[in-house]
Amino acid sequence: MNAPLFTRRHALQSLACGFGSLAFTGIAQRAAAAANPLAPRQPHHEPRAKSVIFLFMQGGVSHVDSFDYKPLLEAKDGQLMGFNDARKIANSGKREESTQRVMKPLWQFNQHGQSGRWGSELFPEVARHADDLTLIHSMHTEGIAHGPATLFLHCGATQFIRPSMGSWVSYGLGAENENLPAFVSLSPSAGNGGPRNYGNAFLPPVFQGTGIGKAGTPIIESTIRNLTNPKLSPAEQRRNFDFLQELNAEQLKKSPGDAELEAVIASYELAWRMQNNAPDTLDLSKETEATKKLYGIGEAKTDNFGRQCLMARRLVESGVRYIQVTYGDNTANPAWDQHSNMPKHKDHALAVDKPIAGLLEDLKARGLLEDTIVWWGGEFGRTPYAEKNGTGRDHNAGGFTVWLAGGGFKPGLSYGATDEWGHLAVENKVHMHDLHATILHQLGLDHEKLTYRFDGRDYRLTDVHGHVVKEVLA
């Protein structure tokens, strides 16, 4: 893609003819505004959605305990069967079968809504919205361990440093609201890729995500640091800001083409505008008690994630393009990673089920679900057998479930399938590259055209892979 961005360097070069400092500052500020690389940009085609809320379930939810009903697991529970072990295949490069003990779902499955979609008792509140969901049961991805798989989920690569999906969206579409970031990550985790999961990599730094809070810290204690200065009046802050930008402009003249310096200057400009907008956007006290109750705010188990989900809705409502909402922590074993204690899934489900259902209901009631994509899922699923014959499940990148809602996806659809065990995707397989391509498509972006030239070659989120899964589109 690499659409030319009119940078401050170009603006300053065109103004290097001896204007007085005051006039220069005013003109430079107007030129910088005109040159804003985050200004809205034309999509490749007519979009169905304007924004994405990605609900990242860090660690990998068990699909066979939640949305992928497999009666055979009930019938064969406890029996020893042969399965292709992904970890052994990864280590040896060969298909190796291992004997494992089949483990039935720990929660009962039922059909929901007019669509009759299957869902377990693990997510009863989300199940009430079955007719709004597009379930993809045939997901498969790269990476057996959390680190590589999480990076692939966010960046389309397991090892190489690549821009995150939110950065690609910001680059392709710009910001809808000049007073807020185009890309926000709520409570990101420091592990398994950390800032790379919302980083810009080789894209201009202005397209990196803005992190608010961190996993494991209550969101009520999290905000954008140093956004306000209670010690100075607005007029004094304005004078200081103007003086700082004059100094920045002079520094940029000495380092033309310095993308990092340009990004720093742009971040100062955005931060200045955010002072009058972000605090209001992030202030949940303005919401009604009924709305807070809808998200489970005020209830011990759901308060934290409820606040994250409500904050995501407010950000979408204010024009933020891409919002990552992480349910996780900063420990060695991410939240949903139950290798030896599958019943722990229930605790995590209780924390997110009501807030997610509240988000869907709230977006729908406000008419926002039509052009907002809600994407739910983890970096992979979990095995249909007990790990080491114990009480947990291992990682499963070969077949798992994600769901999407809104944004022009076909509601009430169940697409693709894993095998009879829920182990490997076998029908209408959807690779993570395909999912990325499909979400970009709904935003009006062609994943093959959304490119950036770096080190002599064109890069894209989907590398040289991926196709749009048109069957899931309304």
C-alpha positions as CSV (number, residue, x, y, z in Angstrom):
1,M,0.0,0.0,0.0
2,N,2.5,2.6,1.2
3,A,0.3,5.5,0.4
4,P,2.5,8.7,0.6
5,L,2.3,10.4,3.9
6,F,2.9,14.2,3.8
7,T,5.3,14.4,6.7
8,R,6.4,17.3,8.9
9,R,9.8,17.1,7.1
10,H,8.1,18.1,3.9
11,A,6.2,20.8,5.6
12,L,9.3,22.2,7.2
13,Q,11.2,22.1,3.9
14,S,8.5,24.1,2.2
15,L,8.6,26.7,4.9
16,A,12.4,27.1,5.1
17,C,12.4,30.7,3.7
18,G,12.8,32.8,6.8
19,F,9.3,33.3,8.3
20,G,9.4,34.9,11.7
21,S,9.2,32.5,14.6
22,L,5.6,33.3,15.5
23,A,4.4,33.1,12.0
24,F,6.5,29.9,11.5
25,T,4.9,28.3,14.5
26,G,1.4,29.0,13.4
27,I,2.0,27.8,9.8
28,A,3.9,24.8,10.9
29,Q,1.1,23.7,13.2
30,R,-1.4,24.1,10.4
31,A,0.9,22.2,8.1
32,A,1.4,19.4,10.7
33,A,-2.4,19.1,11.0
34,A,-2.8,18.8,7.3
35,A,0.1,16.3,7.2
36,N,-1.4,14.1,10.0
37,P,-0.7,10.5,9.0
38,L,-3.6,9.4,11.2
39,A,-6.1,11.4,9.2
40,P,-9.0,9.2,7.9
41,R,-8.0,7.4,4.7
42,Q,-10.2,5.9,1.9
43,P,-10.7,2.1,2.2
44,H,-10.1,-0.2,-0.7
45,H,-13.8,-1.0,-1.0
46,E,-17.1,-0.2,0.7
47,P,-16.7,-1.3,4.3
48,R,-19.3,-3.2,6.4
49,A,-17.6,-2.2,9.7
50,K,-15.8,0.8,11.1
51,S,-14.2,-0.7,14.1
52,V,-13.1,-3.9,15.9
53,I,-13.4,-5.0,19.6
54,F,-11.1,-8.0,20.0
55,L,-11.9,-9.9,23.3
56,F,-8.7,-11.8,23.8
57,M,-9.0,-14.8,26.0
58,Q,-5.4,-15.3,26.9
59,G,-4.2,-18.9,27.3
60,G,-6.7,-20.7,25.1
61,V,-10.3,-21.5,26.0
62,S,-11.3,-25.2,25.6
63,H,-13.6,-25.3,22.6
64,V,-14.8,-28.8,23.5
65,D,-16.0,-27.5,26.8
66,S,-17.6,-24.3,25.5
67,F,-18.9,-24.1,21.9
68,D,-17.8,-27.2,20.0
69,Y,-20.1,-30.0,21.0
70,K,-18.7,-33.5,20.5
71,P,-21.0,-36.3,21.8
72,L,-18.3,-38.9,21.1
73,L,-16.3,-37.5,24.0
74,E,-19.2,-38.4,26.3
75,A,-19.4,-41.9,24.9
76,K,-15.7,-42.6,25.0
77,D,-14.9,-40.7,28.3
78,G,-11.9,-42.3,30.1
79,Q,-10.9,-44.6,27.3
80,L,-7.4,-44.7,25.9
81,M,-7.2,-43.7,22.3
82,G,-4.5,-42.8,19.8
83,F,-4.1,-39.1,18.8
84,N,-1.5,-37.3,16.8
85,D,0.4,-35.3,19.4
86,A,1.1,-31.8,18.2
87,R,4.0,-31.3,20.6
88,K,5.8,-34.5,19.4
89,I,5.2,-33.5,15.8
90,A,6.7,-30.1,16.4
91,N,9.7,-31.6,18.1
92,S,10.4,-34.4,15.6
93,G,8.9,-33.1,12.4
94,K,7.0,-36.3,12.0
95,R,3.4,-37.4,12.6
96,E,3.6,-39.3,15.9
97,E,0.6,-40.9,17.5
98,S,0.4,-41.1,21.3
99,T,-2.1,-42.8,23.5
100,Q,-4.2,-40.4,25.5
101,R,-7.2,-40.7,27.8
102,V,-10.4,-39.2,26.3
103,M,-11.9,-36.5,28.6
104,K,-15.6,-35.5,28.3
105,P,-16.8,-31.9,28.6
106,L,-17.1,-30.8,32.2
107,W,-20.2,-28.7,31.4
108,Q,-23.4,-29.8,29.8
109,F,-24.2,-28.6,26.3
110,N,-27.6,-27.3,25.1
111,Q,-28.9,-25.7,21.9
112,H,-29.8,-22.0,22.0
113,G,-31.8,-19.5,20.1
114,Q,-33.7,-20.0,16.9
115,S,-30.5,-21.0,15.2
116,G,-30.1,-23.9,17.6
117,R,-26.4,-23.2,18.1
118,W,-24.7,-25.5,20.7
119,G,-23.1,-23.9,23.7
120,S,-22.2,-25.3,27.2
121,E,-23.2,-24.1,30.6
122,L,-19.8,-22.5,30.8
123,F,-21.1,-19.4,29.0
124,P,-24.9,-19.2,29.7
125,E,-25.1,-15.4,29.3
126,V,-23.3,-15.3,25.9
127,A,-25.4,-18.3,24.8
128,R,-28.5,-16.1,25.0
129,H,-27.0,-14.2,22.1
130,A,-26.5,-17.3,20.0
131,D,-28.5,-15.9,17.1
132,D,-26.1,-12.9,16.9
133,L,-22.9,-15.0,16.8
134,T,-21.0,-16.3,13.8
135,L,-19.2,-19.4,15.2
136,I,-16.1,-20.7,13.3
137,H,-15.3,-24.2,14.5
138,S,-12.5,-25.0,12.1
139,M,-9.8,-22.6,13.1
140,H,-6.2,-23.6,13.0
141,T,-3.1,-21.6,13.6
142,E,0.7,-21.6,14.0
143,G,2.6,-22.2,17.2
144,I,2.2,-24.8,19.9
145,A,3.5,-22.6,22.8
146,H,1.7,-19.5,24.0
147,G,4.4,-17.1,22.9
148,P,4.5,-18.0,19.2
149,A,0.8,-18.6,19.0
150,T,-0.1,-15.3,20.7
151,L,2.3,-13.4,18.4
152,F,0.7,-15.1,15.4
153,L,-2.8,-14.2,16.6
154,H,-1.9,-10.5,16.9
155,C,0.8,-10.1,14.2
156,G,0.6,-12.9,11.7
157,A,4.0,-14.2,12.5
158,T,5.4,-16.6,15.2
159,Q,8.9,-15.2,15.5
160,F,9.7,-12.3,13.3
161,I,8.9,-8.8,14.5
162,R,5.8,-7.7,12.6
163,P,3.2,-5.0,13.1
164,S,0.1,-6.0,15.1
165,M,-3.3,-6.2,13.4
166,G,-4.4,-3.0,15.1
167,S,-1.4,-1.1,13.7
168,W,-2.2,-2.4,10.2
169,V,-5.8,-1.2,10.6
170,S,-4.6,2.2,11.8
171,Y,-2.2,2.4,8.9
172,G,-4.8,1.5,6.4
173,L,-7.7,3.6,7.7
174,G,-6.3,6.3,9.9
175,A,-8.2,7.6,12.9
176,E,-11.8,8.4,12.9
177,N,-11.4,10.8,15.9
178,E,-8.3,13.0,15.8
179,N,-8.5,13.5,19.6
180,L,-8.1,9.9,20.5
181,P,-5.7,7.1,19.4
182,A,-6.9,4.9,16.5
183,F,-5.7,1.8,18.3
184,V,-6.0,1.0,22.0
185,S,-5.0,-2.1,24.0
186,L,-6.9,-2.5,27.4
187,S,-5.0,-4.4,30.1
188,P,-2.3,-5.9,27.8
189,S,-0.2,-8.7,29.1
190,A,3.6,-8.2,29.5
191,G,4.2,-11.9,28.6
192,N,4.0,-13.9,25.4
193,G,5.0,-11.1,23.1
194,G,4.2,-8.3,25.4
195,P,4.2,-4.9,23.7
196,R,4.8,-6.5,20.3
197,N,1.2,-7.6,20.4
198,Y,0.1,-4.0,20.0
199,G,3.3,-2.7,18.5
200,N,4.0,-1.1,15.1
201,A,7.3,-3.0,14.2
202,F,8.5,-1.4,11.0
203,L,5.4,0.7,10.3
204,P,5.8,4.3,11.3
205,P,5.7,4.6,15.1
206,V,2.6,6.8,14.9
207,F,0.6,3.6,14.2
208,Q,1.5,1.7,17.4
209,G,-1.2,1.0,19.9
210,T,-1.9,2.9,23.1
211,G,-1.8,0.7,26.1
212,I,-4.1,1.4,29.0
213,G,-3.4,-0.5,32.2
214,K,-1.9,-4.0,32.3
215,A,-3.0,-7.5,32.8
216,G,-3.3,-8.5,36.4
217,T,-3.9,-4.9,37.6
218,P,-7.5,-3.7,38.2
219,I,-8.7,-1.6,35.3
220,I,-10.2,0.9,37.8
221,E,-6.6,1.8,38.7
222,S,-5.5,2.1,35.1
223,T,-5.5,5.2,32.9
224,I,-3.3,6.9,30.4
225,R,-0.4,8.0,32.5
226,N,0.7,11.7,32.7
227,L,-2.3,12.8,30.7
228,T,-3.1,15.7,33.0
229,N,-1.1,18.1,35.1
230,P,-3.0,19.4,38.1
231,K,-0.2,21.8,39.0
232,L,-0.5,24.0,36.0
233,S,-3.5,26.0,34.7
234,P,-4.8,25.2,31.1
235,A,-3.3,28.5,29.9
236,E,0.1,27.7,31.4
237,Q,0.0,24.2,29.9
238,R,-0.9,25.7,26.5
239,R,2.1,28.1,26.6
240,N,4.4,25.2,27.6
241,F,3.1,23.0,24.8
242,D,3.5,25.7,22.1
243,F,7.1,26.4,23.2
244,L,7.8,22.6,23.2
245,Q,6.5,22.2,19.7
246,E,8.6,25.1,18.5
247,L,11.7,23.4,19.9
248,N,10.5,20.1,18.3
249,A,10.2,21.8,14.9
250,E,13.7,23.2,15.2
251,Q,15.0,19.7,16.1
252,L,13.2,18.2,13.2
253,K,14.9,20.6,10.8
254,K,18.2,19.2,11.9
255,S,17.0,15.6,11.5
256,P,14.8,15.5,8.4
257,G,13.1,12.2,7.8
258,D,13.5,11.0,11.4
259,A,10.3,8.9,11.7
260,E,10.8,8.3,15.4
261,L,11.1,12.0,16.1
262,E,8.1,12.7,13.9
263,A,6.1,10.1,15.9
264,V,7.2,11.7,19.2
265,I,6.0,15.1,18.0
266,A,2.8,13.6,16.8
267,S,2.3,11.8,20.1
268,Y,2.7,15.2,21.9
269,E,0.1,16.7,19.6
270,L,-2.3,13.8,20.2
271,A,-1.6,13.9,23.9
272,W,-2.5,17.6,24.0
273,R,-5.8,16.9,22.3
274,M,-6.5,13.9,24.4
275,Q,-6.3,15.9,27.6
276,N,-9.7,17.4,26.8
277,N,-11.2,14.2,25.5
278,A,-9.8,10.9,26.8
279,P,-10.6,11.5,30.5
280,D,-14.2,12.0,29.6
281,T,-14.2,8.9,27.3
282,L,-12.7,6.7,30.0
283,D,-14.9,8.0,32.8
284,L,-17.5,5.3,33.5
285,S,-19.2,7.3,36.2
286,K,-21.2,9.0,33.5
287,E,-23.0,5.7,32.7
288,T,-26.3,4.9,34.2
289,E,-26.6,2.4,37.0
290,A,-28.7,0.2,34.6
291,T,-25.8,0.1,32.1
292,K,-23.2,-0.7,34.7
293,K,-25.4,-3.5,36.0
294,L,-25.7,-4.9,32.5
295,Y,-21.9,-5.3,32.4
296,G,-21.7,-6.7,35.9
297,I,-20.0,-3.7,37.3
298,G,-20.2,-3.6,41.1
299,E,-20.3,-7.4,41.3
300,A,-17.1,-8.9,42.7
301,K,-16.6,-11.6,40.0
302,T,-17.4,-9.4,37.0
303,D,-16.5,-5.9,38.0
304,N,-13.1,-5.7,36.4
305,F,-13.8,-7.3,33.0
306,G,-17.1,-5.5,33.0
307,R,-15.3,-2.2,33.2
308,Q,-13.0,-3.2,30.4
309,C,-15.9,-4.1,28.1
310,L,-17.8,-0.9,28.9
311,M,-14.7,1.1,28.3
312,A,-14.3,-0.6,24.9
313,R,-17.9,0.4,24.0
314,R,-17.2,4.0,25.0
315,L,-14.0,4.0,22.9
316,V,-15.8,2.6,19.9
317,E,-18.6,5.1,20.4
318,S,-15.9,7.8,20.3
319,G,-14.4,6.7,17.1
320,V,-11.5,4.4,18.1
321,R,-10.8,1.9,15.2
322,Y,-9.4,-1.1,17.0
323,I,-9.6,-2.1,20.6
324,Q,-7.9,-5.1,22.2
325,V,-9.5,-6.2,25.5
326,T,-7.3,-8.8,27.2
327,Y,-8.6,-11.1,29.9
328,G,-5.4,-12.5,31.3
329,D,-2.6,-12.0,33.7
330,N,1.2,-11.6,33.8
331,T,2.0,-15.0,35.2
332,A,3.9,-17.8,33.5
333,N,0.6,-19.6,32.9
334,P,-2.0,-17.4,31.2
335,A,-5.5,-17.3,32.6
336,W,-7.3,-20.0,30.5
337,D,-4.2,-22.3,30.4
338,Q,-5.5,-25.2,32.5
339,H,-3.1,-28.1,32.0
340,S,-4.0,-29.8,35.3
341,N,-7.2,-28.0,36.5
342,M,-10.0,-27.8,34.0
343,P,-12.6,-26.8,36.6
344,K,-10.7,-23.5,36.9
345,H,-12.3,-22.6,33.5
346,K,-15.5,-22.0,35.5
347,D,-13.9,-19.2,37.5
348,H,-12.7,-17.4,34.4
349,A,-16.0,-17.9,32.6
350,L,-17.8,-16.3,35.5
351,A,-15.6,-13.3,35.2
352,V,-16.2,-12.7,31.5
353,D,-19.6,-14.2,30.6
354,K,-21.9,-11.5,31.8
355,P,-19.7,-8.6,30.7
356,I,-19.4,-10.0,27.2
357,A,-23.2,-10.6,27.0
358,G,-23.7,-7.0,28.3
359,L,-21.4,-5.6,25.6
360,L,-23.3,-7.4,22.8
361,E,-26.6,-6.2,24.2
362,D,-25.4,-2.7,24.7
363,L,-23.9,-2.4,21.3
364,K,-27.0,-3.8,19.6
365,A,-29.3,-1.4,21.6
366,R,-27.3,1.6,20.5
367,G,-27.1,0.6,16.8
368,L,-23.3,0.1,17.1
369,L,-23.2,-3.6,16.5
370,E,-24.0,-3.1,12.8
371,D,-20.7,-1.5,12.1
372,T,-18.6,-2.9,15.0
373,I,-17.0,-6.3,14.8
374,V,-16.8,-8.1,18.1
375,W,-14.2,-10.9,17.9
376,W,-13.8,-13.4,20.7
377,G,-11.1,-16.1,21.0
378,G,-7.7,-17.1,22.2
379,E,-4.4,-18.1,20.6
380,F,-5.6,-21.7,20.3
381,G,-7.9,-24.3,21.8
382,R,-7.3,-27.3,23.9
383,T,-7.1,-31.0,23.4
384,P,-10.1,-33.4,23.7
385,Y,-8.0,-35.7,25.9
386,A,-6.6,-35.2,29.4
387,E,-3.0,-34.1,29.4
388,K,-0.7,-36.8,30.9
389,N,-3.9,-38.6,31.9
390,G,-4.6,-35.9,34.5
391,T,-7.3,-33.4,35.0
392,G,-6.4,-30.7,32.4
393,R,-6.1,-30.3,28.7
394,D,-3.0,-29.4,26.6
395,H,-2.7,-26.7,23.9
396,N,-4.4,-27.4,20.6
397,A,-3.5,-25.3,17.6
398,G,-4.9,-27.8,15.1
399,G,-8.6,-27.1,15.7
400,F,-10.6,-24.7,17.8
401,T,-13.4,-22.2,17.8
402,V,-13.7,-18.4,17.7
403,W,-16.8,-16.3,17.3
404,L,-17.6,-13.0,15.7
405,A,-20.6,-10.7,16.0
406,G,-21.8,-7.6,14.1
407,G,-19.9,-5.9,11.4
408,G,-21.6,-7.7,8.5
409,F,-21.0,-11.2,9.6
410,K,-23.7,-13.8,9.1
411,P,-25.6,-14.1,12.5
412,G,-26.6,-17.5,13.9
413,L,-24.1,-19.3,11.6
414,S,-22.0,-22.3,12.6
415,Y,-19.2,-22.7,10.0
416,G,-16.6,-25.4,9.6
417,A,-16.0,-28.3,11.8
418,T,-13.3,-30.3,13.7
419,D,-13.2,-34.1,13.6
420,E,-15.5,-36.2,15.7
421,W,-13.2,-35.7,18.7
422,G,-12.8,-32.0,18.4
423,H,-9.1,-32.4,17.8
424,L,-8.3,-31.2,14.2
425,A,-10.1,-28.9,11.8
426,V,-11.3,-31.0,8.9
427,E,-14.3,-29.2,7.2
428,N,-14.1,-25.7,5.7
429,K,-10.8,-25.1,7.5
430,V,-10.0,-21.5,8.4
431,H,-6.4,-20.5,9.1
432,M,-5.6,-17.5,11.3
433,H,-4.4,-15.7,8.1
434,D,-7.9,-16.3,6.6
435,L,-9.5,-14.8,9.7
436,H,-7.3,-11.8,9.5
437,A,-8.0,-11.3,5.8
438,T,-11.8,-11.6,6.4
439,I,-11.9,-9.1,9.3
440,L,-9.8,-6.6,7.2
441,H,-12.2,-7.2,4.3
442,Q,-15.2,-6.2,6.5
443,L,-13.3,-3.0,7.4
444,G,-12.9,-2.2,3.7
445,L,-9.3,-3.3,3.4
446,D,-8.0,-5.8,0.9
447,H,-5.4,-7.8,2.7
448,E,-3.3,-8.3,-0.5
449,K,-3.2,-4.5,-1.1
450,L,-2.6,-3.5,2.5
451,T,1.2,-3.6,2.2
452,Y,4.2,-1.6,3.4
453,R,7.7,-1.7,1.8
454,F,10.5,-2.4,4.2
455,D,14.0,-3.5,3.5
456,G,13.3,-3.9,-0.2
457,R,10.2,-6.0,-0.1
458,D,6.4,-5.5,0.5
459,Y,5.0,-6.9,3.8
460,R,1.4,-7.5,4.8
461,L,-0.4,-8.9,7.8
462,T,-1.2,-12.1,6.0
463,D,2.3,-12.5,4.5
464,V,1.7,-14.4,1.2
465,H,-1.2,-16.3,2.5
466,G,-4.9,-15.9,3.5
467,H,-8.2,-15.7,1.7
468,V,-11.5,-14.0,2.6
469,V,-14.0,-16.5,4.0
470,K,-17.0,-15.2,2.1
471,E,-19.3,-17.9,3.5
472,V,-19.4,-16.2,6.9
473,L,-20.4,-12.8,5.5
474,A,-24.0,-11.6,5.5
